[in-house]
Amino acid sequence: MMKRHGPAFKKELIELAQCPTCRGKAVTKSMFYELACVACNASGWVAAVTGEALPLEELVTQLGLRLQAAQRHINELKHPRATGPEALYQEGNRLGAGGINYTGD
């Protein structure tokens, strides 16, 4: 059954690109001082498809989703999972006497 009205069940990830005006720095250089970039709402990011600035509520959500994905990726790199024969020795299988790890050695 297709959903016909109301908010989406899952938030869609919008592809972001660096702002071409400020080159992702969120500020533009004036004669004497830096001003907040109006092309990207001073965030440094715009929608990749349209090149338009996202509304602030949507921008906060999209940056939060990207940050969570980056943190998951960092955690996976910090704690790699064992693969192959090594995985049998790293994880407990509770097949030994008293529920301890049994490796067959």
C-alpha positions in Angstrom: 0.0 0.0 0.0 1.4 3.3 -1.0 1.5 6.3 1.4 -0.6 9.1 -0.1 -0.3 12.0 2.4 1.5 13.2 5.5 5.2 13.3 6.2 7.6 10.7 4.9 8.4 7.7 7.1 12.1 8.1 6.6 14.0 11.4 6.1 15.5 11.5 2.6 19.2 12.3 2.3 19.7 15.3 0.0 23.0 15.4 -2.0 25.0 18.5 -0.9 27.7 20.4 -2.7 30.0 23.2 -1.6 28.7 26.7 -2.3 30.3 28.1 -5.4 30.1 31.7 -4.1 32.1 31.2 -0.9 33.7 27.9 -1.9 32.4 26.2 1.3 33.9 28.7 3.7 30.4 30.2 4.7 31.8 33.8 4.5 32.7 36.1 1.6 35.5 38.6 1.7 34.4 42.2 1.5 36.8 45.1 1.2 37.8 45.1 4.9 35.9 42.3 6.6 34.1 39.0 6.0 30.4 38.8 5.5 28.1 35.8 5.9 27.4 34.2 2.5 23.8 34.8 1.5 23.9 32.2 -1.3 24.2 29.3 1.1 22.7 30.8 4.4 26.3 31.0 5.8 26.6 27.2 5.8 29.0 26.6 2.9 26.6 23.9 1.5 23.9 24.1 -1.2 21.7 21.4 -2.8 23.8 19.7 -5.5 21.0 19.2 -8.0 19.5 22.8 -7.9 22.4 24.8 -6.5 20.0 26.6 -4.1 20.4 27.2 -0.4 18.4 24.8 1.8 16.1 26.2 4.5 17.8 26.3 7.9 15.6 23.6 9.4 16.3 21.2 6.4 20.0 22.2 6.5 20.4 21.3 10.1 18.7 17.9 9.5 20.9 17.1 6.4 24.1 18.1 8.1 23.1 16.0 11.2 22.5 12.9 8.9 25.8 13.4 7.2 27.6 13.7 10.6 26.0 10.5 11.9 27.1 8.6 8.7 30.6 10.0 9.0 30.8 8.9 12.7 29.6 5.4 11.8 32.3 5.2 9.1 35.0 6.4 11.5 33.9 3.8 14.1 34.0 1.0 11.5 37.6 2.1 10.6 38.7 2.2 14.2 37.3 -1.2 15.1 37.6 -3.5 12.0 35.8 -6.8 12.2 37.8 -9.9 11.9 37.2 -11.9 8.7 38.1 -15.4 7.6 39.5 -18.0 9.9 40.5 -15.3 12.4 36.9 -14.5 13.0 36.3 -17.9 14.6 39.0 -17.2 17.2 37.9 -13.6 17.9 34.2 -14.3 18.6 32.8 -16.6 21.2 30.6 -19.4 19.9 29.6 -20.8 23.3 30.0 -24.4 22.1 32.7 -25.5 24.7 32.2 -27.0 28.1 30.4 -24.5 30.4 29.6 -22.2 27.4 33.1 -21.1 26.7 34.6 -20.7 23.2 35.4 -23.9 21.4 37.8 -23.7 18.5 38.4 -27.3 17.8 42.2 -27.3 18.7 
